[in-house]
């Protein structure tokens, strides 16, 4: 006999709230893939002479770049499919791993051109500072989101977050990598500002930052040489300013339309390692002013798309991550172009998705995957 009365109702089961995923931002994806394709083509074009001379194989860097691009795309597909909220749980572990890697590179790292930035594992090399940029973004996004009421305070807000960024920066600087150190601090400043920090608090650190930067430049003779050669690049064209002058020659000879793909003269052992930080100069020589403008417009499009994703993000955490990721890419692109055109002292900052480099490419693509996942969870647009 049924003992349940007619009027009784079964308690509804508690259903776990699920976020309905949307389509990814295909505009951002297409922009990144176009940049990546241009980068692979230009790495081959710019490195062929150098690779033939150094490695006895003109395809050496081209093949490695394709392999890293495939790895990076796979990584992007993985991070694109992972709910970005999961990083809240894993960020402390990422931070610990990054600190350990930054310390290990100082003792076990490979010294190249006077800097210790790479840990070599068999045939592979890993650059912890490239990871540190994005781990800092995740860490600051987590802390700023959790401590919303603290961001507008001076000590518990601006100083606290800058100190965290400085803990990464000091370890990176110990490996003689001033450029990435500066990028880390600039990204932190951007995130603190968009997170709600007071502008007056941030501006109060500008004189301190300039003084520290000046002291670090003065401390190392090679940095001082780069700064003085920036002030007067024609004073020592065959010495301190050699690389910058070759960049000028490349950009100048390219004109409006360029000499044609593969027809660069500066890459024929005049420009040191033309496939790395100065690849934009080879783009200017082979593809001309039009090619350079196209690259700049592509980066502008990607930045606009990134900011749009940030604005539409489901929550403040997603907003902060989006701004942080796009800031890393934008700042690196601006610095690289400024260096190649002689608008700032020479420093080793690769052009994202264009310059040769496995670690940088993989982490940049992985970060774009996170950005695409945030775009899948964007707020509904009101008509």
N, C-alpha and C positions, 0 to 999 in steps of 0.2 A: 504494500500500500504506500502510495506516495505521500510523504509527510510534509512536503513543501507546499505552503499555501499558494493560491493563485496570485495573490497580491505581492508576494515576495519577489524580489529581483536579484539576479546574480550581480555580484560586484564586478564591475569592469576591470579587466587586467590593466595594470599600469604599463603603458607602452613607452619604450625609450624614445625620446625625441630625436628624430633623424633630420639632418640637414639635407634638403634636396639639392643635389649638385646640378649646376647649369653647365652650358658649354664653356669651354675656355675662351680666353680673349685671343681669337685667331689673328687679329691685327698685330698684337705683340709677338706672337709666335712666328708669323711670317717675316716681321722685321728682323727678328733675331736670326732666323734661318738664312735670310738674304745676307746679313752681315757675316755670318759664319761661312757661307759659300764664297763671298768676296775674300774673306781672310784666308781660306784654304788656297784659293787661286793665287793670291798675292804672296803667300808664304812660299809657294813653289817658284813663282816668278822671281822673287827677291833673293831666295836662298840658293838657287841652282849653281851659280858660279862659286859661291862660298863653300857649298857642300861638296862640290867636285874637287876643290882645292884642299879642304880640310879632311873630308871623309872618303874621297875617291868615289863618290856616288852622288850625282846631281839630284837624285830623288830622296836623299836621306831624310831631310827635315820634312819634306812633303808627305812621305809615307807615315812618319811619326805623327804629324799633325792630323792626318786622316784617322789614324787609330785613336788618338785622344778625342777627336771630334765625335767618333762613334761612341766611345765610353761616356763622353759628356752628354750626348743626346739620350743615351740609356739612363743616365743619372737624372736628367731632366724629366723623362717619362715617369721615373719612380717617384720623385718629389712632387710631380704634378698630380699624382694619384693619391698622395698621403694627405690627410686632413691636417692643415697647418697647426691646429690646436694641440696636436700630439707633441709638438716641439716644446710646449710648456713643461711637460714631464721630463723630456730628454735634455733640455738645455743645460742643467747643472752638470750632467755627464760630459756634454760637448765642451763646456768650459774647462773642466778638469783635464780632459784629454788635450785641449789646445795649450793650456799652461805647461803641461808635461812635455808636449812636442816642442814648444818654444824654448824650453830649458835644454832639452836633449840636443837640439840643433846647435847649441853653443858649444857642446862637448863632442858630439859625434858628427856634426855637420861637415859638409864639403866646402872648402874655401875656394871660391871662384872670383877672380878680379878683385881680391881684397875683402870680399864679403862672405860671411858664413850664413847662408840662407836655406840650404838644401840638405835634407837627409837622404842618403842614397841607400836603397834596398835592392841589391842585385842590379839589374839593368834599369830599374826605375828610380826616379828621384821625386821627393815630396817637399814642397815648400810650405811650412806651417803658417807663415805670415798670410798666405792666401786664404787659408781656412780661418784665421783669426779675424779677418775683416767681417765675415758673415756670422761667425759665432758671436762676436760682439753685438751685431745687429739683433740677433735673437735674444741675447742676454739683456740688453737695454730695453728692448720691446717688452720683455717679460716683467722687468723691474718697474719700468715706468707705468705699465698697465696695472700692476698690483699696488703700487704706491701712489695712486692718483693724487692724493691730498698733499703729497710732499713735493711735487714737481716745482711749485712756485716759490718754495723756500730756498734760501741761499745755501745753507750748509747741508740740509737734508735733501736738497734737490740738485741744483747745478754742481756744487762741489762734489757731492756724493757720486753722481754719474760720471763726471769728468775724471774722478779718481779711479773708477772702474776702468774707463777707457785707457787711462794712463798706465794701469797695471799691465795691460796688453802692450801698449806702446813702448814701455821701457824694455820689455823682453825683446821686442822686435828691433828696437834701436841697438840693443846689445849685439845683434848680428850685423851691425852697420847697414841698416836699411832705413835711412831717414825718410825716404819717399813714402813707404808704406806706413811708417810711424805717423807722418803728417796726415795721410789719408784717414787713418783710424781716428785721429782726434777730430778731424773735420766732419766725418760722418757722425761722430758722437755729438758734436755741437748742433748739427742739423736735427738729429733725433730729439735732443733736449728741447730745442726751440719748437718744433712741431708738436712735441708732446705736451707743451704748455708752459715751458720754462720762461721766466721773465727775460726780455731782451737786455735790460740793463744789467742783469746778473751775468749774462753771457758776454756782453761787451766789456765788462770789467776785467775779463781775462785776456782780452786782445793784446794789451801791452806786455803782459807776462808771457804770452805765447810768442810774440815777436822777439822778445828778449832771449827766451830759451832757444828759439830757432837761430838767432844770430850767434849765440854762444856755441851751439853745436856746429855751425858752419865754420866758425873761427877755430874750433878745437881740432878739426881734421884738415890737414893741408890740401887734400884732394877736393874737399868741398869748397874750401876757400878759392882754389884755382878755378873751379866751375863757376863760382859767383863772379870773380873778376873777369873771366872770359865772357860771361854774359854781358857785363857792363861794356866791354870793348872786345868783341869777338875777332876783330881783324888785327889785334895786337900780336897774336901768336897763332897764325893760321895753320902751321904745320905741327903745333904742339898741343897746348891746352884746348884750343878751339877747333881742332882738326875735325872732329865728328860733326860739330855744329855747322862749320863752313861747308862740309860735304853735303849736309842737308840743304843748305841754301842753294848750292849748285844744282842739286836734284830738283828742288821746287822751282827754281828759276828757269831751268832748261825745259821743264815740262810745258810751260806756257799755259794757254787756255785749254787746248785739246790733248796735250801730252804727246809723247814720242811713240806711243803704241804699247800695248801689253807685251811684255818680254823684252822691250828695247831699251831698258835703263842702262846707262853707262856707269852710274855710281855704284851699282851693285856688283860690278866687276872688280871687286877687291879694293875699291876706293872707300866705300862706306863700311866701317867695321860692323860685322854681324847685322846686315841690313834687314833681316827678317824679324828682328826683335823690337826694341823700343823705337827705332827710327823707320819702321815700315811705312809710316804715313808719308815720309819724304819720297820713297820709291813709288807710292801711289800717285803722288803729285807729279813725279817725273814721267811715269808711264800713262797715266790717265788724265793728267792735267788739272787745271783749276776746276773743271766740271766734275771730275772724279772726286776731288777733295770735298767739294760742296755736297755732292751726293752722299758721301760718308757722314758728313756733319748733319745733314738733314735726316738721315736714317737714325742717328743717335738722338736727335731732337724728337723724332717721332716716337722712339722707344721710351724716352723720358716722359713725354706727354702721356703715353699709354700707361706707364707705371704710376704716375701721379693720379690718373683717372681711376685706376684700380684701387689705389689707396683711398681716394675719396668715397668710392662705392663699397669699401670693405665692410663686412658684416659687423665688426667690432673694432675697438680702439687698438687691440693687439694686432689685428690684421693690418690696420692702417699704419701702425708704427713699423712693422716688418716691411711693408711695401715701400715706405719712404726710405727706410734704411738700405734696402737692396738697390733701389734705383739711384740712391745717392752714391753708393760705392761705384756703380758703373759710370754715372755722369761725371763725378769728380776725376776718376781715372782718365776718361776720354778727354776732358778739358785740359788736364795737366799734360797728357801726352801730346796733344796738338800744340799747346803752348810751348813746350820744350822744343819740338821739331821746328816750329816757326821762329824760334828765338825770342819768344815773349816772356820766358822765365828761364832761370838757370837749368842746365842739363841735370836730369835726375832719372833714375831707372824705373819708369812706370810704363808697363806695356799697355797697348791699346786693346780694350776688351773685345774679344771675339775675332780680332784681326791679327795681332802680334802672335808669333810662335810661342808656345808654352803650354805644356800639358796640365800642370796643376791649376794654373789660372783659368784655363778654358773649362776644365771639368767643374770647378767650383762655381764659376760664373753661370754655366748652364744649369747646374743644380739649383742655384739661387733663383734663376728665372723660372724653374719648375715650381718652386714655392710660390712665386708671384702669380703664376698661372693657376695654381690651386686656390689662391685667395680670390682670383677673378671668378672662379667657379662658384664661390659662396657669396657673391656680392649681394648687396641689398636690392630689393625690388625697386625698379624705377617708377616713379609716380608720373602719370600722364597729366 
